[in-house]
């Protein structure tokens, strides 16, 4: 029917921000999956340094190979490394956001549903964790252990759950007093089942928005850690260590640092647009 109200996904799709954000994220996801396979170049192994180093974008090597984004100081193709680095940066961002979101949902659900002393204790721990500046704590955490992709995911997940926990706790506290929850209790259902089956599905919408924003934030933080040498380690490319490797050549080869910098900016913008569209769609769904 033409007059039927669109569902949540329909509202999100009709929002131009979601289409722009989805296109930005989709381009990099597809590039990360298929790009290194299609290019067929070795982005990690060193090439002929003297003949290929700091070649400008669109330049060709003597053997006819085209480098769309040029080469770095070691003669490695910047585009190939950019797309392979997208695998690392996107994977770290998504996994870190997923870990922090799941942890925040679990903590917030327990606090909001249990109430009483348990709620007060969890809120106190959450507030104390929020009071710690995230970036200095991240630097301290990753500096104490051997840096790498796995440690970066763990560090970002450990330091990113608090906001989600507060959002979910608030929604669970509001949902547990609704008539359908009281009816479930009257039927003799176990508290765990009531929480999982009836309360949480009605309290997760803010967590979805926070998760979308969290991916962009995690990608940006991972790039910062890798830039400082505390994240993904060379020669494995990530956008952060690619920016770091090109900072000393900004005057003679700006494309080496500019390409991954633009990639970080565009992906973070894409996830932010998706989160804004989702938030607007949820608000419209609740209001309408």
C-alpha positions, 0 to 999 in steps of 0.5 A: 500500500502506498500509504503504509508507514515505512519501517525502521530500515525503510526510514534509514534508507530514505535518509540521504545521509545513510546512502552517502555514509553507506556508499563511503563505507561500502567503497572501502569495504569492497576495496579491502576485500577485493582490492589487494587481490585485483591489484596483484602487487606485493604491498609489504615486501620491499621492491626496487627502492632506487627505481621506484621510491617516491614515484608520483601518482599516475606514474609508470615504472620502466616495466609499465606498471601504473601506480595510481597513488604513487609509491612510498620511500621503499618503492611500495605501491601506496594504493595496494598498501592502502587497501590492505591497510583497510582490512586491518583498520576496518577489522580493528574498528569493527571488532573493538566497537563490537566488543565495547558494545556487547560489554556495555549492553551486558553491564547496562542490562544487569545494572538497570534490571537488578536495581538496588545495591547492584545498580549503585555499585555498577554505576559507581564503577562506570562513572569512575571509568568514565572519569579516566581520560581515554587517550592517556589511559590507552597509551598507558595500556598499550605501552605496557604490553607488546603492541599489535592489532589484537592488543589494540582491539582489546584496549579499545574494547576495554576503554569504550563500553561505559557510554553504551552501558549508561544508555542501555541501563537507562532504557532497561530501567524504563522498559522494566516497568512497562505492562508487558514486563509485569505480565511476563513476571505474573506468568512466572517467567524467570528474570533472566528470560524476561530480561533477554526476551522482553526487556533488552529488545526494547532497549537496544536502539540507543546501543545501535547508534552508539555502536555505529559511532563507536566504529568510526571512533575506534578506527580513528583511535587505532590510527592514532595508536599506530601513528605513535608506534603503539598499534599495528606494527610495520611492515603490516600496513594500517592507515595509522602507520602509513601516515607515520611513514609519510610524515617525514616526506610531506614536502617531497611526496605528500601523497604517501601520508595524504592517501591514508589520512583521507581514507580515515576521514572518509570512513569516519564520516561515513559511519557518522552519517550512518549513525545520524540517519539511524538516530533520526529514524529511531526518533521518527519511529518512536514519535510516529 
